[in-house]
Amino acid sequence: MSMKRTNVYADPEDLAIIKEAAQRRGISEAEIIRQGIHLAAMANRVWGEPLFSRTFEGRGRTLDGAEVGEVVADAVLRETDTGAGTAA
């Protein structure tokens, strides 16, 4: 994989923590910083499609855990009844 060099300013305390972690894990400080950059990039990425492609009809208020299960189960049953959710 091709890499591009960049310069950043970092808090000295953060760099000390990275240095210690690199020694403890047996990897380079640069690798820890690359991992952090990747996590930041993925956390801020705008995806082309929504995480959930299906929506479920709710009851117009915040549901408790049991009610969420009921709504999802009802939606799955409706999908199965129409043949939309059956696997080959």
Secondary structure, DSSP 8 states (H G I E B T S, - for coil): -----------HHHHHHHHHHHHHHTS-HHHHHHHHHHHHHHHT---SS-S--------SS---HHHHHHHHHHHHHHHHHHTTT---
